[in-house]
């Protein structure tokens, strides 16, 4: 198949979190399965200057007309080392700025432009299927189904099948109603049955309504999206399109995350040769200035300091964990109030709690390789990557029973699951982990973790079947 990915992030060229890793990992695995994959994203200043950005040459022209304005740009084309084709949208007035997101209403213009230009690119490249990742790319399936797009196609088969991916439905690309004018779509596309959301304009809704298939990044999250608790106000749309909604959990790039040869670690190790992991544990404690705890008591958390990730619950549980003998290594940045609470705990418990603020990818790997257990107290988690990385490095994930955490952890076998998300329940789960990791079955448990297939191999096969199905059922080719 010829597959066109449209996204706002692609690791390592442009990313702020797991989205870029997921897009890059899936694209590379589909190429390994023999498919032709092109990833298209904005030509951010940071992307074009990235040392791993391949040589790019001018390719398809872009012209975006809206009331009172015309934007002209072009796609730049290159090829990544893993065989994935790359397109970067050159529109300097939108993307020649630091960072990927402005965090304000100007993001509407940035990603409406990406969606419209993505539709033009789809008509020019004529892939079998377009895959729009998250709200940033969700306008494209809608534009392709608009009458003017079909009229512009060279034959009806030129409009590809469309798949909308929901990596995190909590972010749906909602902007003021006046942003709709930038789409240049007919007015009938704006309304309760269209792209309007309680008086606002919602980009994600465009992809949900006009795609042939919708993919959530885990089976459990697909079901959760249909509920008011997790649907972000769009649960009615998910329920209405439940026959097109499926869940496929993510994987990780096991070639990049390989504990046996990871240069970031103090020693390499594997399921067959686990001895180096003890050296990694000692080196991590020394690096962070932490005391040496008993077996099973070196706990860690890695990620965004956010309410979604449950770090506030972790902060409330810290004192009791330390009283039980735990030492905690924490890495992340985000909510200032959560950071302040964690730093206060570090002051109360010197050499028992350490928070490293910011993001350090190499330190994250050393934490996975050295910690006994990784705490993942997320309130919701579409898929999650940290639990997969922890398993890869022999670190026991201890996670709230939600979303993709349920689909990637077998309780008591490849991690621990707990519920509800309360400080005392989290403390109890950490105690359960400590007993397992200090018991006679600890070595076998770590072996199971490291032998798990957390790669993209199995998810990509499910994706392959899903994309083939989308091509078969797409009404656009018959419109």
C-alpha positions in Angstrom: 0.0 0.0 0.0 0.9 3.6 -0.5 0.3 5.3 2.9 0.3 9.0 3.7 0.7 10.0 7.3 -0.2 13.6 8.3 1.0 14.6 11.8 2.3 17.5 13.9 5.2 15.5 15.3 7.8 13.0 14.1 10.6 11.7 16.2 13.4 12.8 16.4 12.9 15.8 14.1 9.9 17.4 15.8 8.4 16.1 19.0 7.2 17.2 22.4 6.2 13.8 23.7 4.9 10.3 22.8 3.0 11.4 19.7 6.2 11.8 17.7 7.6 8.5 18.9 4.4 6.7 18.0 4.2 8.2 14.5 7.8 7.5 13.7 7.8 4.0 15.1 4.6 2.9 13.3 5.7 4.4 10.0 9.1 2.6 10.1 7.5 -0.7 10.9 5.0 -0.4 8.1 8.0 0.3 5.7 9.6 -2.9 7.1 6.4 -4.8 6.2 6.9 -3.7 2.6 4.6 -0.6 2.4 5.4 2.8 0.9 5.0 5.4 3.7 5.2 9.1 3.5 5.1 11.3 6.6 4.0 14.9 6.1 4.2 17.6 8.8 4.8 21.3 9.2 8.2 22.6 8.2 9.0 24.0 11.7 12.1 26.0 12.1 13.4 23.4 14.6 12.7 20.6 12.2 14.6 22.2 9.3 17.5 22.9 11.5 17.6 19.5 13.2 20.9 17.6 12.7 19.1 14.5 11.6 16.8 16.2 9.1 17.7 14.7 5.7 18.4 16.8 2.6 15.1 18.3 1.4 14.3 19.4 -2.1 11.3 21.5 -3.4 8.4 19.4 -4.4 4.6 20.0 -4.6 3.3 23.5 -4.7 0.7 24.6 -2.1 -1.9 27.3 -2.6 -4.5 28.0 0.2 -7.3 30.4 -0.6 -9.7 31.7 2.0 -11.8 34.9 2.2 -9.5 37.9 1.6 -6.3 35.9 1.7 -4.1 33.6 -0.3 -1.2 31.6 1.2 1.4 30.1 -1.1 4.1 27.7 -0.1 5.5 24.3 -1.0 6.2 20.8 0.3 9.9 19.9 0.8 10.7 16.3 0.1 13.4 13.9 1.4 13.9 10.4 2.8 14.7 9.3 6.3 17.3 6.6 7.1 14.6 4.0 7.9 13.1 4.4 4.4 10.2 6.6 5.3 9.6 9.4 2.8 9.4 12.9 4.4 7.4 16.0 3.4 7.8 19.2 5.3 5.3 22.0 4.6 7.2 25.3 3.9 5.0 28.2 5.0 7.4 30.5 6.9 4.7 32.9 8.0 3.2 30.0 10.1 6.0 27.7 11.0 9.2 29.8 11.1 9.1 30.2 14.9 10.6 28.5 17.9 8.7 25.4 19.1 5.9 23.4 17.6 2.9 25.0 19.2 2.1 28.5 20.1 -0.5 27.5 22.7 -3.1 30.1 21.6 -5.6 30.9 18.8 -2.8 31.2 16.2 -2.5 27.4 16.4 -5.9 27.3 14.6 -4.3 28.9 11.5 -1.2 26.7 11.7 -3.1 23.4 11.7 -6.0 24.4 9.5 -3.3 25.2 6.9 -1.7 21.8 7.6 -5.1 20.1 7.1 -5.8 21.9 3.9 -2.3 21.4 2.5 -2.5 17.8 3.5 -5.6 17.3 1.4 -3.9 18.9 -1.6 -0.9 16.6 -1.1 -3.2 13.6 -0.9 -4.8 14.4 -4.2 -1.3 15.0 -5.8 0.3 11.8 -4.4 -2.8 9.7 -4.6 -2.0 7.3 -1.8 -4.3 4.3 -1.1 -5.0 5.7 2.4 -4.4 8.9 4.4 -3.8 8.6 8.2 -4.5 11.8 10.1 -2.8 11.8 13.6 -4.7 13.7 16.3 -6.5 17.0 16.0 -3.7 18.7 14.2 -4.3 16.8 11.0 -8.0 16.0 11.5 -9.3 18.6 9.0 -7.8 16.7 6.0 -10.5 13.9 5.9 -13.2 16.5 6.0 -11.6 18.6 3.2 -11.1 15.5 1.0 -14.9 14.8 1.3 -15.9 18.4 0.5 -17.5 18.9 -2.9 -14.7 21.1 -4.2 -12.0 18.5 -3.3 -13.9 15.8 -5.2 -14.2 18.1 -8.2 -10.5 18.8 -8.1 -9.6 15.1 -8.2 -8.3 13.5 -11.4 -11.0 10.8 -11.4 -13.0 9.6 -8.4 -10.4 7.0 -7.3 -7.9 9.9 -6.5 -9.6 10.6 -3.2 -8.0 8.2 -0.8 -9.5 6.3 2.1 -9.1 8.2 5.4 -8.2 7.0 8.9 -8.3 9.3 11.9 -6.1 8.4 14.9 -6.9 9.6 18.4 -3.7 9.6 20.4 -5.2 11.8 23.2 -8.8 12.8 22.9 -8.4 15.3 25.8 -6.9 17.6 23.2 -9.4 18.2 20.4 -8.3 21.4 18.8 -11.1 23.7 19.9 -11.0 27.4 18.8 -13.3 30.3 18.4 -16.0 30.0 15.8 -14.4 32.7 13.6 -11.5 30.3 12.9 -13.8 28.2 10.7 -13.5 30.9 8.0 -9.8 29.8 7.4 -11.0 26.4 6.3 -12.7 27.8 3.2 -15.3 25.1 3.6 -19.0 25.7 2.8 -21.0 27.2 5.7 -23.1 24.0 6.0 -20.0 22.2 7.4 -20.3 24.3 10.5 -23.1 23.3 12.8 -24.0 20.7 15.5 -23.8 17.9 13.0 -20.6 19.3 11.5 -17.5 21.0 13.0 -19.2 23.1 15.6 -18.8 22.2 19.3 -21.0 24.1 21.7 -20.4 27.3 19.7 -16.7 26.7 19.1 -14.9 25.2 16.1 -13.5 21.7 16.8 -10.8 20.3 14.5 -10.8 16.7 15.9 -14.5 16.5 15.2 -13.8 16.9 11.5 -11.7 13.8 11.4 -14.1 11.8 13.5 -17.1 12.6 11.3 -15.4 12.3 7.8 -13.0 9.4 8.2 -13.6 5.8 7.1 -12.1 4.4 10.3 -11.2 5.8 13.7 -8.3 4.3 15.6 -7.7 4.9 19.3 -4.3 3.9 20.5 -5.5 1.0 22.7 -8.6 -1.2 22.8 -9.6 -0.1 26.3 -9.2 3.6 25.4 -11.4 3.1 22.4 -14.2 1.9 24.8 -13.4 4.7 27.2 -13.8 7.4 24.5 -17.5 6.5 24.2 -18.1 7.5 27.9 -18.7 11.0 29.3 -15.7 10.5 31.7 -13.1 10.1 28.9 -14.7 11.4 25.7 -13.9 15.0 26.2 -17.4 16.1 25.3 -17.2 14.1 22.0 -18.4 10.8 23.5 -21.7 11.1 21.6 -19.7 11.3 18.3 -17.6 8.3 19.3 -20.8 6.3 20.1 -22.4 7.3 16.9 -19.4 6.1 14.9 -18.7 3.1 17.2 -18.9 0.7 14.2 -15.8 2.5 12.7 -13.9 2.8 16.0 -11.2 0.3 16.9 -8.3 0.3 19.3 -4.7 -0.8 18.5 -2.0 -0.2 21.2 1.3 1.3 20.4 4.7 -0.2 20.5 8.2 1.2 21.0 11.3 1.1 18.8 13.2 -1.8 20.3 16.2 -1.1 18.1 16.6 2.3 19.8 15.7 1.1 23.3 18.0 -1.9 23.7 19.4 -2.3 27.3 22.1 -4.7 26.2 23.8 -2.0 24.1 22.4 1.3 25.4 25.3 3.7 25.7 23.5 5.8 28.3 23.7 3.0 30.9 26.5 2.1 33.3 26.3 -1.5 32.1 24.5 -3.5 29.5 22.1 -6.3 30.5 19.4 -8.6 29.0 17.0 -11.3 30.1 19.7 -13.9 29.5 22.5 -11.9 31.2 20.8 -9.7 33.8 23.9 -9.1 36.0 24.5 -5.6 34.7 21.2 -4.3 36.0 22.5 -4.3 39.6 25.3 -2.0 38.4 22.8 0.3 36.8 20.8 0.5 40.1 23.9 1.4 42.0 25.0 4.0 39.4 21.6 5.6 39.4 21.6 6.0 43.2 25.0 7.5 43.1 24.1 9.9 40.2 21.1 11.2 42.0 22.6 11.3 45.5 20.1 8.8 46.9 20.5 6.4 49.8 20.5 2.6 49.0 17.1 1.1 49.8 16.2 -2.6 50.2 15.3 -4.7 47.2 12.1 -3.6 45.6 12.1 -0.2 47.3 13.7 2.0 44.6 10.7 3.6 43.0 10.6 6.0 40.1 8.2 8.1 37.9 9.0 9.7 34.6 7.0 12.1 32.5 4.9 15.3 32.5 4.1 16.7 35.9 0.3 16.9 35.1 -3.0 16.1 36.7 -3.6 13.6 33.8 -0.5 11.7 34.9 -1.6 11.6 38.5 1.5 13.2 39.9 -0.6 15.1 42.5 -1.7 11.7 43.9 1.9 10.6 43.9 2.9 13.7 45.8 0.2 13.0 48.4 1.5 9.4 48.8 5.2 10.2 49.1 5.5 10.5 52.8 3.9 7.2 53.5 6.0 5.4 50.9 9.2 6.8 52.4 8.1 5.8 55.8 7.8 2.2 54.5 11.4 2.3 53.3 11.1 3.6 49.7 13.5 5.8 47.8 12.1 7.8 44.9 13.8 9.0 41.7 11.5 11.4 39.8 12.0 13.0 36.4 9.7 15.5 34.8 8.5 19.0 34.1 5.1 20.7 34.1 2.6 21.9 36.6 4.3 24.3 39.0 2.1 23.4 42.0 2.9 19.7 41.5 6.6 20.4 41.1 6.6 22.5 44.3 4.9 19.7 46.2 7.5 17.2 45.0 10.4 19.5 45.8 9.0 20.1 49.3 9.0 16.3 49.7 12.6 16.1 48.6 13.5 18.8 51.3 11.6 16.7 53.9 13.4 13.5 52.9 17.0 14.3 51.8 18.6 11.3 50.1 15.2 9.6 49.9 13.4 11.7 47.3 15.0 13.4 44.3 13.2 15.4 41.6 15.0 16.3 38.4 13.0 18.9 36.6 13.1 19.1 32.8 13.5 16.4 30.3 16.7 14.3 29.9 16.2 11.3 27.6 19.4 9.6 28.7 18.6 10.0 32.4 15.1 8.5 31.7 16.8 5.4 30.3 19.0 5.2 33.3 16.0 5.4 35.6 14.2 2.6 33.7 17.4 0.5 33.9 18.1 1.1 37.6 14.7 1.5 39.3 13.0 -1.5 40.8 9.5 -0.3 39.9 8.0 2.6 37.9 4.9 4.3 39.3 2.3 5.2 36.6 -0.7 6.8 38.4 -2.4 8.2 35.3 -6.0 9.4 35.6 -6.3 8.4 32.0 -3.8 7.0 29.6 -4.7 6.4 25.9 -1.8 4.0 25.5 1.3 5.1 27.4 4.9 4.4 26.5 6.6 4.6 29.9 5.2 1.2 31.0 6.5 -0.4 27.7 10.0 1.2 28.2 10.0 0.0 31.9 9.2 -3.5 30.8 11.9 -3.4 28.1 14.5 -2.4 30.8 13.3 -4.9 33.5 11.6 -2.3 35.6 8.2 -3.3 37.1 5.4 -0.9 36.0 2.8 -0.2 38.8 -0.1 1.5 37.0 -3.6 2.7 37.4 -6.2 0.4 35.8 -7.1 2.6 32.8 -6.7 2.9 29.1 -3.7 1.3 27.4 -2.1 0.4 30.7 -4.8 -2.3 31.0 -3.9 -3.6 27.5 -0.2 -3.7 28.0 0.2 -5.0 31.6 -0.9 -8.4 32.8 -1.4 -7.9 36.5 1.1 -9.9 38.6 2.9 -11.1 35.4 4.3 -8.1 33.5 3.4 -5.4 36.0 0.9 -4.4 38.6 -2.5 -2.7 38.2 -4.4 -0.9 40.9 -7.7 1.0 41.3 -9.1 3.4 42.4 -6.6 6.2 42.0 -6.1 7.2 45.7 -2.9 7.9 47.6 -3.5 4.9 50.0 -4.2 2.6 47.1 -1.0 3.7 45.4 0.9 3.1 48.6 -0.6 -0.4 48.8 0.4 -1.1 45.2 4.0 0.0 45.9 4.0 -2.4 48.9 2.8 -5.2 46.7 5.6 -4.5 44.2 8.2 -4.4 47.0 7.1 -7.9 48.2 7.2 -9.3 44.7 10.6 -7.8 43.9 12.2 -9.0 47.2 10.7 -12.5 47.0 12.1 -15.7 45.5 10.3 -15.1 42.1 11.9 -11.7 41.5 14.5 -12.9 39.0 11.8 -14.8 37.0 9.6 -11.7 37.1 12.3 -9.5 35.7 13.0 -12.1 33.0 9.4 -12.0 31.9 9.4 -8.2 31.7 12.5 -8.2 29.4 11.3 -11.0 27.2 8.0 -9.2 26.5 7.6 -8.2 22.9 6.9 -4.5 23.2 8.0 -3.7 19.7 5.8 -2.4 16.9 5.7 -5.8 15.2 2.3 -7.0 16.4 0.6 -3.6 16.5 1.8 -2.9 12.9 0.2 -6.1 11.7 -3.1 -5.0 13.2 -2.6 -1.6 11.5 -1.9 -3.3 8.2 -5.2 -5.1 8.3 -7.1 -2.0 9.4 -5.7 0.1 6.6 -6.5 -2.6 4.0 -10.1 -2.6 5.4 -10.3 1.2 5.2 -9.4 1.1 1.6 -12.0 -1.6 0.9 -14.9 0.2 2.6 -14.0 3.9 1.7 -17.0 5.5 0.1 -14.9 8.3 -1.3 -13.8 6.1 -4.2 -17.4 5.6 -5.1 -18.6 9.1 -4.5 
